[in-house]
C-alpha cells in the first residue's frame, strides 16, 4: 500500500483554495491537473509503497509522538517547484515561523527512522494545488508569484497516516489513522 503522513485542512480553507484554483483556470495561465478539494493537504512525509505487514509498526511509531502541542499554520503566497521560472508544481507556501510544523516533521522522521524510513535532508513545507503540464501565460503567472496572497490560518490539532490509491481518475485518499496533538492552551 502507498502511504504518507499529512496535516488535513479545514473545509473552509479547502474551499478558499479551490476558489483560487478556479481563478487560475479562468485566466488560462497554465494547463494543469488541479488537486481536488477533498485531496488538499500538507504532506509531512511520503512513505511510498509499504508492505501491509509493516502497517502496525508504522502506526505504533507515530503513536509514540507525544508531548507536541497543537499550533497554527499560515498559508501565504504561491510558489513553484523546481523554480518559479519553470514550475512543474504549483503550491501554496507555508509561511515562515511555523516551527510547530517543523517540530512535528522532525518527530515523525525520528520515530520512523528505526523502521528504515530515511529522514529528508531538505524539505519545504507546502501544499500542492496543481501539477503543471504547460505554462500558457508566463508573465501573468509570475505576477501571482510576486504578490502576497493570504490564503488563511488554521489550527493543527492532529496529523494523519493516509493511504493513497492511484486510479485512472486520480488518487483516492483514505485515512488509516489520526494522531492527536496536545491542546495548545
Residue pairs with C-beta under 8 A, 6 or more apart in sequence:
1 49
1 50
1 52
1 55
1 163
2 47
2 48
2 49
2 50
2 163
2 164
2 165
2 166
3 47
3 48
3 50
3 58
3 161
3 162
3 163
3 164
3 176
4 43
4 44
4 45
4 46
4 47
4 161
4 162
4 164
5 43
5 44
5 45
5 47
5 62
5 108
5 159
5 160
5 161
5 162
6 41
6 42
6 43
6 44
6 159
6 160
6 162
7 41
7 42
7 44
7 73
7 101
7 104
7 156
7 158
7 159
7 160
8 41
8 158
8 160
9 17
9 40
9 41
9 42
9 127
9 154
10 154
12 152
13 75
13 151
13 152
13 154
14 37
14 38
14 40
15 37
16 151
16 152
17 37
17 40
17 92
17 127
17 129
17 151
18 37
18 40
20 129
20 149
20 151
21 34
21 35
21 129
21 130
24 30
24 32
24 34
24 90
24 130
24 144
25 34
27 137
27 140
28 136
28 137
29 135
29 136
29 137
29 140
29 141
29 144
30 90
30 130
30 132
30 133
30 134
30 135
30 136
30 137
30 141
31 132
31 133
31 134
31 136
32 90
32 130
32 131
32 132
32 133
33 130
33 131
33 133
33 170
34 129
34 130
35 128
35 129
35 130
35 131
36 170
38 173
39 170
39 171
39 173
40 127
40 129
41 127
41 162
41 173
42 73
42 94
42 101
42 125
42 126
42 127
43 128
44 101
44 104
44 105
44 108
44 159
45 105
45 108
45 109
45 112
45 117
45 120
47 58
47 112
47 117
50 58
54 115
55 176
57 115
58 112
58 115
58 161
59 161
59 176
59 177
61 111
61 112
61 114
61 115
62 108
62 111
62 112
62 159
62 161
62 177
62 179
63 179
64 111
65 104
65 107
65 108
65 111
65 179
66 182
67 182
68 100
68 103
68 104
68 107
68 181
68 182
69 100
69 181
69 182
69 183
69 184
70 100
70 155
70 156
70 157
70 181
70 182
70 183
70 184
71 98
71 99
71 100
71 101
71 104
71 155
71 156
71 181
71 184
72 98
72 100
72 153
72 154
72 155
72 156
73 94
73 95
73 98
73 100
73 101
73 153
73 154
73 155
73 156
74 94
74 95
74 97
74 98
74 152
74 153
75 92
75 93
75 94
75 95
75 127
75 151
75 152
75 153
75 154
76 92
76 93
76 95
76 148
76 149
76 150
76 151
77 92
77 93
77 95
77 145
77 147
77 148
77 149
78 90
78 91
78 92
78 93
78 144
78 145
78 147
78 149
79 87
79 90
79 91
79 92
79 93
79 126
79 145
80 86
80 87
80 88
80 89
80 90
80 91
80 132
80 145
81 87
81 88
81 89
81 91
81 126
82 88
84 142
84 145
86 135
87 132
87 135
87 141
88 131
88 132
89 128
89 130
89 131
89 132
90 128
90 129
90 130
90 131
90 132
91 126
91 127
91 128
91 129
92 126
92 127
92 129
92 149
92 151
93 124
93 125
93 126
94 101
94 125
94 126
94 127
98 125
100 156
101 125
101 156
102 125
104 156
104 159
104 181
105 123
105 125
108 159
109 117
109 119
109 120
110 119
113 119
135 141
155 184
156 181
157 180
157 181
157 183
158 178
158 179
158 180
158 181
159 178
159 179
159 181
160 175
160 176
160 177
160 178
160 179
161 175
161 176
161 177
161 178
161 179
162 173
162 174
162 175
162 176
163 173
163 174
163 175
163 176
164 171
164 172
164 173
165 171
165 172
165 173
165 174
